[in-house]
Amino acid sequence: MQKDSDHTTSHKTSFEELWRLPDGAWVTPEITAAMLGCSKSLLAHWRCDGKGPDYRKRGKLIRYQITDVKAWLSEDTNTHK
């Protein structure tokens, strides 16, 4: 069965391919952690502390939009110059 075009990616996707995803794509905490070079548990701590990139939660399902991850990285980088 083929997935619809929700742009969900597998864990075997290369780092470069992750950054080429369309800005509207939604990704899992595992993929977001790989993009940011941190652990999934660190993302969970950030969510509890109100830090890190914006995310959406529906029930137990957590997703990050690529646009939000890129924006957060840009803000974080600009803050620590």
C-alpha positions as CSV (number, residue, x, y, z in Angstrom):
1,M,0.0,0.0,0.0
2,Q,1.4,3.4,-1.0
3,K,1.4,6.2,1.4
4,D,-0.2,9.5,0.4
5,S,2.0,12.5,-0.1
6,D,2.3,13.6,3.5
7,H,6.1,13.6,3.1
8,T,6.7,11.3,6.1
9,T,10.2,9.9,5.7
10,S,11.9,6.7,6.8
11,H,14.9,6.5,9.1
12,K,17.0,5.4,6.2
13,T,16.8,8.8,4.5
14,S,20.1,10.6,4.3
15,F,20.8,13.8,6.2
16,E,21.0,15.8,2.9
17,E,17.7,14.4,1.7
18,L,16.0,15.5,5.0
19,W,17.0,19.1,4.3
20,R,15.6,18.9,0.8
21,L,12.1,18.1,2.0
22,P,9.5,20.7,1.1
23,D,9.0,23.3,3.8
24,G,5.4,22.1,4.4
25,A,6.5,18.5,5.2
26,W,5.8,17.1,8.7
27,V,8.4,14.9,10.3
28,T,8.6,12.8,13.4
29,P,10.7,13.6,16.5
30,E,13.2,11.0,15.5
31,I,13.8,12.7,12.1
32,T,13.8,16.1,13.7
33,A,16.5,15.0,16.2
34,A,18.6,13.6,13.3
35,M,18.2,17.0,11.4
36,L,19.3,18.9,14.5
37,G,22.0,16.5,15.6
38,C,20.5,15.9,19.0
39,S,18.7,13.0,20.7
40,K,14.9,12.3,20.7
41,S,14.9,12.7,24.5
42,L,16.5,16.1,24.3
43,L,13.6,17.2,22.0
44,A,11.2,15.8,24.6
45,H,12.9,17.9,27.3
46,W,12.7,21.0,25.1
47,R,9.0,20.4,24.6
48,C,8.4,20.2,28.4
49,D,10.5,23.3,28.9
50,G,8.9,25.3,26.1
51,K,12.1,25.4,24.1
52,G,13.1,24.0,20.7
53,P,11.3,24.2,17.4
54,D,7.5,24.6,17.3
55,Y,5.6,21.3,17.1
56,R,2.1,20.0,16.8
57,K,0.5,17.3,19.0
58,R,-2.7,15.4,18.4
59,G,-3.2,12.8,21.1
60,K,0.2,11.1,21.4
61,L,1.3,12.0,17.9
62,I,4.0,14.6,17.7
63,R,5.2,16.2,14.5
64,Y,7.5,19.0,13.5
65,Q,7.1,21.0,10.3
66,I,10.3,21.6,8.3
67,T,9.6,25.3,8.1
68,D,9.5,25.5,11.9
69,V,12.7,23.5,12.4
70,K,14.5,25.8,9.9
71,A,13.1,29.0,11.5
72,W,14.2,27.8,15.0
73,L,17.7,27.0,13.8
74,S,17.9,30.4,12.2
75,E,16.7,32.2,15.3
76,D,19.0,30.1,17.6
77,T,22.0,30.8,15.3
78,N,21.3,34.5,15.2
79,T,21.0,34.7,18.9
80,H,24.4,33.2,19.6
81,K,26.6,35.2,17.3
